[in-house]
Amino acid sequence: MTQPVATGAVEQSGTFQLAGEADGLALVFSQPLSFWGGIDAETGEIIDHSHPGLGQNVTGKILVMPSGRGSSSSSSVLAEAIRRGTAPAGILMERPDPILAVGAIVAEFLYEIRMPLVVCYIAGFVSGDRISIGVGRDGKAIIRKV
């Protein structure tokens, strides 16, 4: 896990699971979110009744959470949300998630739409922060609060 560059820093680096650029308002959760049964791919709305984000919408947001939460079908729901334009603009997580990575990679391959997926330190983000994800010269993710 990448640590922030300095205490209170507005910029940090991370590791891409899928490289890309995005910006949007942060939607931050302390609990993982499953896309299978947790997100409506038609609307981007969180529909998991056990999740604290119930009723919120991920469309165009930078989704920030510790990790994804199975099932393996989450990859197909994420890919469909990306195709429909209802997915997050990008996802920041503390731990890699191969299931979400597969969904994002499939969407890039099939639909030529890239949604960055980044592993980084997430403790400094709160919902409503404007976040920008970019690609550094070294290929690492650069995450900025703007």
NUMIMAR-260547 format. One record per residue (C-alpha): residue number from 1; residue in one letter; chain; x, y, z. Coordinates in Angstrom, 3 decimals. Layout:
! residues N
   filo   tiro   pafi         xx         yy         zz
    NUM      a      A          X          Y          Z
...
***
This chain:
! residues 146
   filo   tiro   pafi         xx         yy         zz
      1      m      A      0.000      0.000      0.000
      2      t      A      1.317      3.437     -0.886
      3      q      A      1.509      5.945      1.952
      4      p      A      0.704      9.626      1.385
      5      v      A      3.675     11.762      0.363
      6      a      A      3.330     13.886      3.509
      7      t      A      0.933     14.380      6.392
      8      g      A     -2.052     16.301      5.071
      9      a      A     -0.760     15.946      1.523
     10      v      A     -3.108     16.759     -1.319
     11      e      A     -1.190     14.479     -3.687
     12      q      A     -0.071     10.873     -3.395
     13      s      A      0.919      8.015     -5.622
     14      g      A     -0.712      4.638     -6.043
     15      t      A     -0.502      1.456     -8.065
     16      f      A     -2.797      0.953    -11.031
     17      q      A     -4.764     -2.240    -11.437
     18      l      A     -6.005     -0.572    -14.630
     19      a      A     -4.340      2.651    -15.713
     20      g      A     -6.324      5.678    -16.757
     21      e      A     -7.292      9.210    -15.924
     22      a      A    -10.441     10.454    -14.222
     23      d      A    -11.753     13.124    -11.964
     24      g      A    -14.884     13.531     -9.932
     25      l      A    -16.314     13.942     -6.485
     26      a      A    -15.329     11.303     -3.949
     27      l      A    -17.879      8.860     -2.619
     28      v      A    -16.121      7.319      0.381
     29      f      A    -17.142      4.178      2.264
     30      s      A    -15.452      2.404      5.167
     31      q      A    -17.073     -0.862      4.049
     32      p      A    -16.437     -2.792      0.823
     33      l      A    -19.184     -2.747     -1.789
     34      s      A    -20.225     -5.620     -4.027
     35      f      A    -21.311     -4.683     -7.526
     36      w      A    -23.300     -7.936     -7.792
     37      g      A    -26.508     -7.164     -5.925
     38      g      A    -25.035     -3.938     -4.615
     39      i      A    -25.216     -1.637     -7.649
     40      d      A    -27.973     -1.204    -10.218
     41      a      A    -26.017     -1.148    -13.510
     42      e      A    -28.883      0.705    -15.234
     43      t      A    -28.830      3.659    -12.838
     44      g      A    -25.589      3.493    -10.832
     45      e      A    -27.597      3.491     -7.605
     46      i      A    -26.432      1.492     -4.600
     47      i      A    -29.175     -1.058     -3.926
     48      d      A    -27.538     -3.214     -1.230
     49      h      A    -29.852     -2.781      1.776
     50      s      A    -27.064     -3.777      4.178
     51      h      A    -24.607     -1.147      2.866
     52      p      A    -24.432      2.342      4.438
     53      g      A    -24.415      3.874      0.938
     54      l      A    -27.909      2.568      0.113
     55      g      A    -29.647      4.982     -2.259
     56      q      A    -26.501      6.909     -3.213
     57      n      A    -25.336      6.958     -6.811
     58      v      A    -21.816      6.032     -7.989
     59      t      A    -22.175      7.430    -11.521
     60      g      A    -19.237      9.675    -12.377
     61      k      A    -17.892      9.595     -8.808
     62      i      A    -14.488      8.499     -7.597
     63      l      A    -15.517      5.523     -5.471
     64      v      A    -13.210      5.151     -2.454
     65      m      A    -13.383      2.006     -0.319
     66      p      A    -11.111     -0.527      1.379
     67      s      A    -11.730     -3.184     -1.306
     68      g      A    -14.426     -4.738     -3.417
     69      r      A    -16.606     -7.475     -1.964
     70      g      A    -17.242    -10.578     -4.124
     71      s      A    -19.087    -12.225     -5.894
     72      s      A    -17.223    -13.040     -9.084
     73      s      A    -20.271    -11.727    -10.949
     74      s      A    -19.325     -8.230     -9.770
     75      s      A    -16.970     -8.042    -12.751
     76      s      A    -19.865     -8.391    -15.215
     77      v      A    -21.987     -5.819    -13.367
     78      l      A    -19.078     -3.348    -13.361
     79      a      A    -18.420     -3.922    -17.070
     80      e      A    -22.111     -3.344    -17.838
     81      a      A    -22.201     -0.169    -15.732
     82      i      A    -19.122      1.100    -17.584
     83      r      A    -20.831      0.356    -20.927
     84      r      A    -23.997      2.172    -19.851
     85      g      A    -22.133      5.180    -18.447
     86      t      A    -23.405      4.570    -14.912
     87      a      A    -20.104      3.371    -13.385
     88      p      A    -17.821      5.376    -11.160
     89      a      A    -15.310      7.549    -13.021
     90      g      A    -12.615      5.665    -11.089
     91      i      A    -12.136      3.488     -8.029
     92      l      A     -9.560      3.894     -5.246
     93      m      A     -9.011      0.954     -2.861
     94      e      A     -6.538     -0.001     -0.150
     95      r      A     -6.276     -3.590     -1.398
     96      p      A     -6.169     -4.966     -4.946
     97      d      A     -9.375     -6.542     -6.181
     98      p      A     -8.966     -8.984     -9.075
     99      i      A    -12.728     -9.257     -9.633
    100      l      A    -13.212     -5.513    -10.176
    101      a      A    -10.021     -5.433    -12.251
    102      v      A    -11.468     -8.080    -14.594
    103      g      A    -14.651     -6.021    -15.038
    104      a      A    -12.713     -2.856    -15.839
    105      i      A    -10.344     -4.683    -18.213
    106      v      A    -13.222     -6.383    -20.042
    107      a      A    -15.002     -3.024    -20.464
    108      e      A    -11.835     -1.500    -21.887
    109      f      A    -11.373     -4.411    -24.283
    110      l      A    -15.004     -4.702    -25.427
    111      y      A    -16.171     -1.085    -25.300
    112      e      A    -12.907      0.887    -25.430
    113      i      A    -13.902      2.686    -22.237
    114      r      A    -11.251      2.947    -19.548
    115      m      A    -12.059      3.332    -15.868
    116      p      A     -8.962      3.621    -13.649
    117      l      A     -8.686      1.251    -10.729
    118      v      A     -6.035      2.279     -8.173
    119      v      A     -4.595      0.755     -5.021
    120      c      A     -3.539      3.537     -2.642
    121      y      A     -3.779      4.974      0.849
    122      i      A     -7.409      6.116      1.248
    123      a      A     -7.622      7.387      4.841
    124      g      A     -7.384     11.083      3.913
    125      f      A    -10.401     11.167      1.605
    126      v      A    -13.937     12.177      2.544
    127      s      A    -17.091     12.179      0.458
    128      g      A    -17.366     15.358     -1.550
    129      d      A    -13.614     15.845     -2.081
    130      r      A    -12.795     16.566     -5.724
    131      i      A    -10.270     13.923     -6.771
    132      s      A     -8.178     13.693     -9.912
    133      i      A     -6.461     10.475    -10.993
    134      g      A     -3.573     10.830    -13.431
    135      v      A     -0.629      8.860    -14.767
    136      g      A      2.840      9.842    -13.559
    137      r      A      5.982      9.725    -15.686
    138      d      A      6.901      6.450    -14.006
    139      g      A      3.520      4.900    -14.841
    140      k      A      2.319      5.129    -11.248
    141      a      A     -1.057      6.587    -10.398
    142      i      A     -1.054     10.159     -9.144
    143      i      A     -4.068     10.963     -6.966
    144      r      A     -4.778     14.614     -6.165
    145      k      A     -7.377     16.421     -4.112
    146      v      A     -8.180     19.415     -6.295
***
